[in-house]
């Protein structure tokens, strides 16, 4: 009887004379849509909400904060009879709102812009942020993902309105990167990437002249994003080691990899926590040398024939000095073999720890991979690449007689007539290029020694504490 009366009344509300009452109706209906204790009431309320949104059409966007607040939690409902129906209704309502935003964003009339300005953006952001403040679990992950999809949709379609509230949700997005859901993290990274490169926020660069000069295509939130991401890795070692590489690789798809590596290098160059710096450089170096996302970046460093590649090498090198083997790997990648040999010689003055030997082991494995095919072919040209051969023999002398030792030894045994062709003359100059001649390698070597001395100092300080 009650359901029949409600059904008849639902048909009556389409009367134009009832339009003035829609606002009061929808506020009452939203209360019952949130009634999680009675599926029948919630189901009926959802049916009414769906009909009212259809009648309100574009004006329904005024009520988006309240509607999404009751609709999004239903995305995580199970497949029980009524729960499943409620979930399907919530998806229909959600899709209608999604389409309305899509439509309104494409229309440039003053009337439509005025309509969008009436949306309570702060309340909308607050509603969506509520579902991303706490880590998602298996029962709420669908709701969390849909909330992030909405944030991404709004940043794309209504950037002028949404980004005005960026300081209210930017830090929430950063903190959410430690979530357990891979799909949710990828959506989160997409939002942060769009924000970082938003032209609407470029004028915020005025607060940072260095950012404007070195990263003209980004706003201040790019450097803030990279800085806070590193802080997150510093505080959460599990996140750093388990998901750090995956997060950075995903970012390299969304943002120019060179800009990401440059920014990380600039931030880490002044890092005082030597253990953290060594760890992060190791992760970044591994991504640089092995990931398909960095293929073009590797080629740029390998060819080493432009001012840009020279600048990139110097930028990375100064930070890679935190991790001696990473610095050597960077020199091998960029074919700066003489400098690589000089760095290997300096390893004799550095404490040879287990971690350092493990890092050399990894480098030997990389030398045997397809990435360094060109380097192995250079071993055939002994006269021109004496320093390459010497650098590799230097690493061999440091390694204990492990699998890596014998793998590298067997490779070097293949070098044709090495002892007959080696000379004291500086034949490596044949490898010089105009760009390479511009580098002050003596200055870079001094920088390497300074970084290592600082690490020794901070290590002693920590041991005294």
Secondary structure, DSSP 8 states (H G I E B T S, - for coil): -HHHHHHHHHHHTTSGGGGGGHHHHHHHHHHHHT-TT-HHHHHHHHHHHHHHHHHHGGGGGGGHHHHHHHHGGGGG--SSHHHHHHHHHHHHHHHHHHHHHHHHHH---HHHHHHHHTS-HHHHHHHHHHTTSS---TTTHHHHHHHHHHHHHHHHH-HHHHGGGHHHHHHHHHHGGG-S-HHHHHHHHHHHHHHHT-GGGGGGGGG-HHHHHH-TTS-HHHHHHHHHHHHHHHH-HHHHHHTHHHHHHHHHHHS-HHHHHHHHHHHHTT---HHHHHHHHHHHHHHHHH-GGGHHHHHHHHH--SHHHHHHHHHHHHHHTTSHHHHHHHHHHTT-HHHHHHHHHHGGGS---HHHHHHHHHHHHHHTSGGGHHHHHHTT-TTTTHHHHHHHHHHHHHS-SSHHHHHHHHHHHTSTTHHHH--SS-GGGGG--HHHHT--HHHHHHHHHHHHHHHHHHHHHHHH-
